[in-house]
């Protein structure tokens, strides 16, 4: 899996994240007939919030990103992208476990949406997310916080 760490995002990180988003989502968006190379980057720029975003680094190098945005009844897991050469080796699962542990400690529900047919859905299901709703493009999922068993 390799060592990874999260560092707070900076406004200056937006272009690297927008480019990674374009690469990571391209196959799924093309399959859905929705890929537009300008729009995929601009949507990230328009919604980028460094205050709620972390960069995933491996060996000090940019490897991905993830956002956990507070909302009224949950936190939204957004912009979770990992460089393609690092996918499938446990890094994404480790990052997700770390973020979900924080939410569990705080008793916070987590919501997300994933593109229909994306293999990422299996990752989320393995970590307790369940289907909430879907449309022709997106699958909306939710995970309730897991409470630790009382000690004693």
MOSUL-V998870 format. One record per residue. N is the residue number from 1. RES is the residue in one small letter. SS is DSSP state (h for helix, s for strand, l for the rest). D_LAST is the distance of its C-alpha to the last C-alpha in Angstrom with 2 decimals. Layout:
n = {N | N}
res = {RES | RES}
ss = {SS | SS}
d_last = {D_LAST | D_LAST}
This chain:
n = {1 | 2 | 3 | 4 | 5 | 6 | 7 | 8 | 9 | 10 | 11 | 12 | 13 | 14 | 15 | 16 | 17 | 18 | 19 | 20 | 21 | 22 | 23 | 24 | 25 | 26 | 27 | 28 | 29 | 30 | 31 | 32 | 33 | 34 | 35 | 36 | 37 | 38 | 39 | 40 | 41 | 42 | 43 | 44 | 45 | 46 | 47 | 48 | 49 | 50 | 51 | 52 | 53 | 54 | 55 | 56 | 57 | 58 | 59 | 60 | 61 | 62 | 63 | 64 | 65 | 66 | 67 | 68 | 69 | 70 | 71 | 72 | 73 | 74 | 75 | 76 | 77 | 78 | 79 | 80 | 81 | 82 | 83 | 84 | 85 | 86 | 87 | 88 | 89 | 90 | 91 | 92 | 93 | 94 | 95 | 96 | 97 | 98 | 99 | 100 | 101 | 102 | 103 | 104 | 105 | 106 | 107 | 108 | 109 | 110 | 111 | 112 | 113 | 114 | 115 | 116 | 117 | 118 | 119 | 120 | 121 | 122 | 123 | 124 | 125 | 126 | 127 | 128 | 129 | 130 | 131 | 132 | 133 | 134 | 135 | 136 | 137 | 138 | 139 | 140 | 141 | 142 | 143 | 144 | 145 | 146 | 147 | 148 | 149 | 150 | 151 | 152}
res = {x | x | x | x | x | x | x | x | x | x | x | x | x | x | x | x | x | x | x | x | x | x | x | x | x | x | x | x | x | x | x | x | x | x | x | x | x | x | x | x | x | x | x | x | x | x | x | x | x | x | x | x | x | x | x | x | x | x | x | x | x | x | x | x | x | x | x | x | x | x | x | x | x | x | x | x | x | x | x | x | x | x | x | x | x | x | x | x | x | x | x | x | x | x | x | x | x | x | x | x | x | x | x | x | x | x | x | x | x | x | x | x | x | x | x | x | x | x | x | x | x | x | x | x | x | x | x | x | x | x | x | x | x | x | x | x | x | x | x | x | x | x | x | x | x | x | x | x | x | x | x | x}
ss = {l | l | l | l | s | s | s | s | l | l | h | h | h | h | h | h | h | h | h | h | h | h | h | h | h | h | h | h | h | h | h | l | l | l | l | l | h | h | h | h | h | h | h | h | h | h | h | l | l | h | h | h | s | s | s | s | s | s | l | l | s | s | s | s | s | s | s | s | s | s | l | l | l | l | s | s | s | s | s | s | s | s | l | h | h | h | l | l | l | l | h | h | h | h | h | h | h | h | h | h | h | h | h | h | h | h | l | l | l | s | s | s | s | s | s | l | l | l | l | h | h | h | h | h | h | h | l | l | l | s | s | s | s | s | l | l | l | s | s | s | s | s | s | l | l | l | l | l | l | l | l | l}
d_last = {35.12 | 36.13 | 34.73 | 34.68 | 33.93 | 34.15 | 36.51 | 37.40 | 40.51 | 43.75 | 46.53 | 48.64 | 46.36 | 47.46 | 50.30 | 48.33 | 45.64 | 48.39 | 50.05 | 46.87 | 46.23 | 49.76 | 49.36 | 45.94 | 46.83 | 50.44 | 50.20 | 48.05 | 50.24 | 53.40 | 52.15 | 51.59 | 55.01 | 53.49 | 54.00 | 56.01 | 55.86 | 56.45 | 54.21 | 51.15 | 51.34 | 52.32 | 49.41 | 47.06 | 49.12 | 49.12 | 45.34 | 44.29 | 41.92 | 41.18 | 38.67 | 36.29 | 37.40 | 36.50 | 38.68 | 37.29 | 38.96 | 39.26 | 41.02 | 41.96 | 43.79 | 43.28 | 41.53 | 40.37 | 38.82 | 36.27 | 35.89 | 33.03 | 34.81 | 33.11 | 34.52 | 34.01 | 31.36 | 30.25 | 30.97 | 33.80 | 33.62 | 37.28 | 39.74 | 37.55 | 40.26 | 40.24 | 43.47 | 44.64 | 44.79 | 41.05 | 39.97 | 38.31 | 36.94 | 33.36 | 33.99 | 33.79 | 30.55 | 29.00 | 30.30 | 29.07 | 25.50 | 25.56 | 26.86 | 24.55 | 21.46 | 22.90 | 23.48 | 20.01 | 18.59 | 21.21 | 20.80 | 24.43 | 26.33 | 28.79 | 32.26 | 35.00 | 38.28 | 39.67 | 43.22 | 43.93 | 44.12 | 42.39 | 40.39 | 37.81 | 36.64 | 35.09 | 33.04 | 31.72 | 30.99 | 29.00 | 26.79 | 26.13 | 29.25 | 31.05 | 34.63 | 35.34 | 39.15 | 42.01 | 45.62 | 48.39 | 47.12 | 43.43 | 40.20 | 37.64 | 33.98 | 30.70 | 27.04 | 24.31 | 21.39 | 18.41 | 15.13 | 12.20 | 9.36 | 6.55 | 3.80 | 0.00}
